[in-house]
Amino acid sequence: MTRSNRTAPPRVALALAACAVFAGLAPAHAAQRLSGRVDLVAGPRQTVVPGEVGEGVVYFLPQAAAGARARPGRYSIDTHSKGFAPSTLVVPADSTVAFPNRDQILHNVYSKSPGATFDLGTYGPGEVREARLPRAGLVQVNCNVHQGMRATVLVLDTPYYTRPMADGRFDLAGVPDGPGTLVFWHPRARAESRPVTARPGDYAIQLRALRPRAGAPAGARP
């Protein structure tokens, strides 16, 4: 009687093994680290508080269209003491932001920003309203009950971002190798960008504060 050769691997296993070999030979895109410093200086009729540069954001936009996407989530901005806290928030595109009313008075939350126009109406203490922010861009949030209240939400479609330290130093790890754009943003300044190849390096930028701090009357010093 003839025995079957049970040690011979099936064709499917051979195919999978071959794929694994070729996958191992394929070049991988190593993650890189971008670091540097952001300085925030006072523009005309403005002052800058020490450590305020830490309210900014540094983010990397890969040139490759098939880059990683940021995962949307749920975030919160409180209405408290007739202000928004935090006054600056960074979220991935398609995230939802809740606006709980922590005061003992009525508040309203609205935005007229392109791509993120909403009005959550007027609501009382302990109530919560929320808005979904589907597109990347800047969303300016206000209250029509208290005109001095404002917050800025930076909506990003990249997962590669970080906030500077209080001294302006930043460290952005895990960015993909290859060309792209490094963007420096602060709620009081015009955004600046630099074309870079995502390799270890030291990048420096100076931003000029041209707008008052959130909560300060327009045209007044913060």
BAMAR-816060 format. One record per residue (C-alpha): residue number from 1; residue in one letter; x, y, z. Coordinates in pm, 1 decimal, m for minus. Layout:
// BAMAR-816060
<pt NUM,A,<X,Y,Z>>
...
This chain:
// BAMAR-816060
<pt 1,M,<0.0,0.0,0.0>>
<pt 2,T,<130.1,340.6,m98.2>>
<pt 3,R,<145.3,604.9,173.7>>
<pt 4,S,<60.9,966.5,101.1>>
<pt 5,N,<331.0,1226.9,158.8>>
<pt 6,R,<188.6,1410.0,460.3>>
<pt 7,T,<498.7,1626.2,506.6>>
<pt 8,A,<448.0,1815.2,179.5>>
<pt 9,P,<284.4,2154.2,255.8>>
<pt 10,P,<m37.7,2233.6,69.4>>
<pt 11,R,<m24.4,2483.0,m217.9>>
<pt 12,V,<m205.0,2747.8,m13.6>>
<pt 13,A,<60.1,2735.8,255.8>>
<pt 14,L,<332.8,2766.4,m7.6>>
<pt 15,A,<164.3,3071.2,m155.6>>
<pt 16,L,<130.2,3236.3,183.9>>
<pt 17,A,<491.7,3163.7,265.2>>
<pt 18,A,<601.0,3320.6,m62.2>>
<pt 19,C,<393.1,3631.0,10.0>>
<pt 20,A,<549.8,3661.4,353.2>>
<pt 21,V,<898.5,3641.5,203.3>>
<pt 22,F,<826.3,3910.1,m54.2>>
<pt 23,A,<657.4,4127.5,209.0>>
<pt 24,G,<966.8,4103.0,422.7>>
<pt 25,L,<1182.5,4214.7,131.7>>
<pt 26,A,<963.1,4519.7,58.1>>
<pt 27,P,<1119.9,4845.8,179.7>>
<pt 28,A,<943.9,4996.4,482.6>>
<pt 29,H,<886.6,5368.5,535.1>>
<pt 30,A,<1061.1,5447.8,861.8>>
<pt 31,A,<902.7,5687.4,1106.9>>
<pt 32,Q,<1097.3,6008.5,1158.3>>
<pt 33,R,<1113.3,6283.6,1420.0>>
<pt 34,L,<1085.3,6657.1,1351.9>>
<pt 35,S,<1188.2,6901.5,1621.4>>
<pt 36,G,<1260.7,7269.9,1658.5>>
<pt 37,R,<1138.1,7590.7,1816.3>>
<pt 38,V,<848.7,7833.4,1770.1>>
<pt 39,D,<873.7,8193.2,1891.7>>
<pt 40,L,<565.2,8411.4,1940.6>>
<pt 41,V,<638.9,8784.6,1934.4>>
<pt 42,A,<403.4,9077.7,1987.4>>
<pt 43,G,<264.0,9258.0,1685.4>>
<pt 44,P,<130.4,9617.1,1682.9>>
<pt 45,R,<m82.1,9700.0,1991.4>>
<pt 46,Q,<m37.7,9349.1,2127.6>>
<pt 47,T,<148.2,9186.1,2414.8>>
<pt 48,V,<246.0,8823.2,2463.6>>
<pt 49,V,<213.6,8636.6,2792.8>>
<pt 50,P,<508.2,8412.5,2889.7>>
<pt 51,G,<439.0,8054.5,2784.1>>
<pt 52,E,<156.7,8158.2,2551.3>>
<pt 53,V,<337.2,8000.6,2255.9>>
<pt 54,G,<227.7,7664.9,2401.3>>
<pt 55,E,<m127.3,7737.3,2281.7>>
<pt 56,G,<m8.9,7686.4,1922.5>>
<pt 57,V,<11.7,7371.6,1712.0>>
<pt 58,V,<276.9,7225.8,1483.0>>
<pt 59,Y,<155.9,6970.3,1229.5>>
<pt 60,F,<290.2,6778.5,929.6>>
<pt 61,L,<99.2,6719.3,605.3>>
<pt 62,P,<255.6,6434.1,403.8>>
<pt 63,Q,<275.7,6487.7,29.1>>
<pt 64,A,<171.5,6128.0,m34.0>>
<pt 65,A,<m205.8,6107.7,m78.6>>
<pt 66,A,<m225.5,5769.7,94.2>>
<pt 67,G,<m105.9,5893.1,431.5>>
<pt 68,A,<m252.3,5786.3,763.5>>
<pt 69,R,<m581.2,5944.3,863.1>>
<pt 70,A,<m655.0,6081.5,1206.9>>
<pt 71,R,<m925.1,5889.2,1391.1>>
<pt 72,P,<m1224.3,6108.6,1487.3>>
<pt 73,G,<m1330.7,6125.2,1849.7>>
<pt 74,R,<m1542.8,6308.3,2104.6>>
<pt 75,Y,<m1417.5,6626.8,2270.1>>
<pt 76,S,<m1552.8,6895.5,2500.4>>
<pt 77,I,<m1536.5,7272.8,2547.5>>
<pt 78,D,<m1704.4,7405.1,2863.2>>
<pt 79,T,<m1888.1,7734.8,2887.3>>
<pt 80,H,<m1762.2,7857.6,3224.4>>
<pt 81,S,<m1731.6,8201.4,3390.3>>
<pt 82,K,<m1863.6,8361.8,3071.7>>
<pt 83,G,<m1585.2,8206.5,2867.5>>
<pt 84,F,<m1491.6,7892.2,2676.5>>
<pt 85,A,<m1253.0,7644.9,2838.1>>
<pt 86,P,<m1032.9,7552.1,2667.4>>
<pt 87,S,<m1033.7,7849.8,2432.0>>
<pt 88,T,<m827.3,7653.7,2177.0>>
<pt 89,L,<m887.4,7291.1,2083.3>>
<pt 90,V,<m733.3,7059.6,1821.9>>
<pt 91,V,<m945.0,6771.0,1687.8>>
<pt 92,P,<m931.9,6527.0,1394.1>>
<pt 93,A,<m1177.0,6583.1,1109.6>>
<pt 94,D,<m1527.4,6437.4,1160.8>>
<pt 95,S,<m1497.9,6461.5,1539.9>>
<pt 96,T,<m1781.6,6572.5,1768.8>>
<pt 97,V,<m1737.2,6857.5,2016.8>>
<pt 98,A,<m1974.4,6892.0,2313.8>>
<pt 99,F,<m2040.8,7229.7,2478.1>>
<pt 100,P,<m2164.6,7174.4,2838.0>>
<pt 101,N,<m2301.8,7483.3,3013.8>>
<pt 102,R,<m2113.7,7497.8,3346.4>>
<pt 103,D,<m2246.9,7842.5,3440.7>>
<pt 104,Q,<m2567.9,7933.5,3622.3>>
<pt 105,I,<m2680.0,8151.5,3331.0>>
<pt 106,L,<m2795.4,8100.7,2972.5>>
<pt 107,H,<m2542.9,8053.6,2692.7>>
<pt 108,N,<m2552.3,8012.4,2316.8>>
<pt 109,V,<m2294.0,7840.8,2095.5>>
<pt 110,Y,<m2267.7,7909.3,1724.0>>
<pt 111,S,<m2020.4,7923.2,1435.4>>
<pt 112,K,<m2032.8,8090.9,1094.9>>
<pt 113,S,<m1708.5,7932.7,974.9>>
<pt 114,P,<m1712.3,7791.0,617.4>>
<pt 115,G,<m1776.4,7417.8,626.7>>
<pt 116,A,<m1877.2,7427.1,993.8>>
<pt 117,T,<m2180.8,7654.5,1024.9>>
<pt 118,F,<m2403.9,7570.9,1320.2>>
<pt 119,D,<m2617.7,7731.4,1590.9>>
<pt 120,L,<m2686.0,7520.1,1898.8>>
<pt 121,G,<m2940.9,7766.7,2031.8>>
<pt 122,T,<m2970.1,7910.2,2381.6>>
<pt 123,Y,<m2958.5,7662.1,2670.2>>
<pt 124,G,<m2937.4,7668.4,3046.2>>
<pt 125,P,<m2720.2,7544.8,3334.1>>
<pt 126,G,<m2626.4,7177.7,3318.5>>
<pt 127,E,<m2741.8,7133.9,2958.9>>
<pt 128,V,<m2513.8,7003.4,2684.1>>
<pt 129,R,<m2527.8,7068.2,2310.0>>
<pt 130,E,<m2282.6,6929.6,2053.8>>
<pt 131,A,<m2167.0,6979.4,1695.2>>
<pt 132,R,<m1993.2,6749.1,1447.3>>
<pt 133,L,<m1701.0,6902.9,1257.1>>
<pt 134,P,<m1657.8,6705.9,933.6>>
<pt 135,R,<m1395.8,6910.5,747.8>>
<pt 136,A,<m1040.8,7023.4,814.3>>
<pt 137,G,<m1005.1,7395.7,880.5>>
<pt 138,L,<m1051.8,7664.5,1143.6>>
<pt 139,V,<m1381.3,7684.0,1333.3>>
<pt 140,Q,<m1447.6,8006.7,1523.3>>
<pt 141,V,<m1699.8,7953.7,1803.8>>
<pt 142,N,<m1896.4,8237.0,1969.5>>
<pt 143,C,<m2187.6,8301.2,2205.5>>
<pt 144,N,<m2453.4,8550.9,2096.0>>
<pt 145,V,<m2550.2,8609.9,2460.1>>
<pt 146,H,<m2196.5,8715.7,2558.4>>
<pt 147,Q,<m2017.8,8866.6,2260.3>>
<pt 148,G,<m1676.0,8854.7,2428.2>>
<pt 149,M,<m1681.8,8474.2,2437.1>>
<pt 150,R,<m1489.5,8301.6,2161.8>>
<pt 151,A,<m1301.7,7978.3,2105.3>>
<pt 152,T,<m1103.8,7836.6,1815.9>>
<pt 153,V,<m1117.3,7473.4,1705.0>>
<pt 154,L,<m844.1,7360.5,1465.9>>
<pt 155,V,<m976.8,7061.5,1271.6>>
<pt 156,L,<m700.8,6850.9,1112.5>>
<pt 157,D,<m701.9,6567.7,860.5>>
<pt 158,T,<m354.9,6448.8,966.5>>
<pt 159,P,<m256.4,6253.9,1279.9>>
<pt 160,Y,<89.5,6414.1,1288.1>>
<pt 161,Y,<62.8,6711.6,1520.4>>
<pt 162,T,<189.7,6836.7,1854.3>>
<pt 163,R,<182.4,7144.6,2077.3>>
<pt 164,P,<499.4,7338.7,2159.4>>
<pt 165,M,<627.7,7352.2,2515.4>>
<pt 166,A,<601.5,7675.4,2712.7>>
<pt 167,D,<948.6,7773.2,2586.1>>
<pt 168,G,<849.7,7709.8,2223.9>>
<pt 169,R,<1037.9,7383.4,2175.2>>
<pt 170,F,<848.6,7110.2,1992.5>>
<pt 171,D,<909.1,6744.5,1913.9>>
<pt 172,L,<693.2,6571.6,1653.0>>
<pt 173,A,<762.2,6199.4,1645.7>>
<pt 174,G,<632.8,5920.3,1423.4>>
<pt 175,V,<594.8,6118.3,1100.2>>
<pt 176,P,<634.4,5917.8,777.6>>
<pt 177,D,<953.8,5946.3,575.1>>
<pt 178,G,<920.6,6160.1,264.3>>
<pt 179,P,<829.1,6511.6,152.3>>
<pt 180,G,<547.9,6718.3,298.1>>
<pt 181,T,<461.0,7049.7,461.7>>
<pt 182,L,<531.6,7150.2,819.7>>
<pt 183,V,<274.1,7401.6,944.1>>
<pt 184,F,<311.9,7634.1,1243.6>>
<pt 185,W,<m19.5,7766.7,1375.8>>
<pt 186,H,<m125.3,7987.8,1666.3>>
<pt 187,P,<m473.6,8133.0,1735.9>>
<pt 188,R,<m330.6,8487.1,1746.8>>
<pt 189,A,<m107.2,8469.9,1438.6>>
<pt 190,R,<m105.7,8391.4,1070.0>>
<pt 191,A,<m10.6,8030.3,1003.6>>
<pt 192,E,<333.8,7974.9,852.0>>
<pt 193,S,<438.8,7667.1,655.8>>
<pt 194,R,<764.9,7516.4,534.3>>
<pt 195,P,<816.3,7247.1,270.0>>
<pt 196,V,<1027.9,6975.5,429.6>>
<pt 197,T,<1142.1,6621.0,378.3>>
<pt 198,A,<1047.5,6437.7,694.6>>
<pt 199,R,<1391.0,6354.7,823.6>>
<pt 200,P,<1548.0,6441.9,1157.3>>
<pt 201,G,<1617.9,6813.5,1166.9>>
<pt 202,D,<1584.8,7131.2,1366.0>>
<pt 203,Y,<1322.0,7375.3,1238.4>>
<pt 204,A,<1267.7,7727.4,1368.8>>
<pt 205,I,<991.5,7980.3,1300.9>>
<pt 206,Q,<875.8,8313.2,1439.8>>
<pt 207,L,<505.1,8393.5,1457.6>>
<pt 208,R,<372.7,8745.9,1518.1>>
<pt 209,A,<70.2,8793.5,1745.4>>
<pt 210,L,<m171.5,9014.5,1551.2>>
<pt 211,R,<m494.9,8942.7,1740.1>>
<pt 212,P,<m588.8,8980.8,2108.3>>
<pt 213,R,<m611.7,8683.3,2337.8>>
<pt 214,A,<m944.6,8503.8,2362.4>>
<pt 215,G,<m1172.0,8688.3,2602.4>>
<pt 216,A,<m1003.7,9026.2,2555.0>>
<pt 217,P,<m1208.7,9303.1,2387.8>>
<pt 218,A,<m1122.1,9359.4,2022.3>>
<pt 219,G,<m856.6,9629.2,1980.8>>
<pt 220,A,<m752.8,9611.7,2346.6>>
<pt 221,R,<m432.0,9478.0,2490.7>>
<pt 222,P,<m466.1,9130.0,2637.1>>
